[in-house]
Amino acid sequence: AGESRMVVLPIIDLQRCDGCSVCVVSCPVSAVQLINSKARITVPERCTFCEICESYCPRDAIGRPFRIEFA
């Protein structure tokens, strides 16, 4: 049986997002776009889960969840 890869993407709080597009411009892999004036991860396979969109967002609308696994 093959391993299934869990895709983890940044979470965008649409209530906080004001559509400023800083995340769109700063994303090094062009994974983020504005849809209806809100940021969305539109190309999830490109997202490398780096900190750039989260750290540049002036509204703190983007967060990167993480999971701790114990072996």
QUIHU-V191538 format. One record per residue. N is the residue number from 1. RES is the residue in three letters. PHI is phi in radians with two decimals (none if undefined). OMEGA is omega in whole degrees, -180 to 180 (NA if undefined). Layout:
N,RES,PHI,OMEGA
N,RES,PHI,OMEGA
This chain:
1,ALA,none,179
2,GLY,-1.43,178
3,GLU,-1.39,174
4,SER,-1.64,-179
5,ARG,-1.69,178
6,MET,-1.42,179
7,VAL,-1.57,178
8,VAL,-1.98,-179
9,LEU,-2.12,173
10,PRO,-1.02,178
11,ILE,-1.74,-180
12,ILE,-1.90,178
13,ASP,-1.46,-176
14,LEU,-1.19,175
15,GLN,-1.27,-180
16,ARG,-1.50,-176
17,CYS,-1.13,178
18,ASP,-1.90,176
19,GLY,1.29,-177
20,CYS,-1.20,178
21,SER,1.29,176
22,VAL,-1.04,180
23,CYS,-1.16,180
24,VAL,-1.10,-178
25,VAL,-1.21,-174
26,SER,-1.52,-178
27,CYS,-1.14,-176
28,PRO,-1.25,-178
29,VAL,-2.02,178
30,SER,0.95,179
31,ALA,-1.60,-175
32,VAL,-1.95,175
33,GLN,-2.44,173
34,LEU,-1.61,173
35,ILE,-2.22,-176
36,ASN,0.92,178
37,SER,1.10,176
38,LYS,-2.33,180
39,ALA,-1.23,177
40,ARG,-2.49,171
41,ILE,-1.44,-174
42,THR,-1.66,178
43,VAL,-2.24,-173
44,PRO,-1.04,-180
45,GLU,-1.18,177
46,ARG,-1.50,-174
47,CYS,-1.08,180
48,THR,-1.77,178
49,PHE,1.08,176
50,CYS,-1.26,-176
51,GLU,-1.69,-169
52,ILE,-1.10,-178
53,CYS,-1.09,180
54,GLU,-1.14,-175
55,SER,-1.31,-180
56,TYR,-1.56,-177
57,CYS,-1.14,-178
58,PRO,-1.27,-178
59,ARG,-1.82,-177
60,ASP,0.91,-178
61,ALA,-1.59,-176
62,ILE,-2.07,178
63,GLY,-2.31,178
64,ARG,-1.96,179
65,PRO,-1.26,174
66,PHE,-2.46,-177
67,ARG,-2.18,177
68,ILE,-1.75,177
69,GLU,-2.05,176
70,PHE,-1.74,-178
71,ALA,-1.40,NA
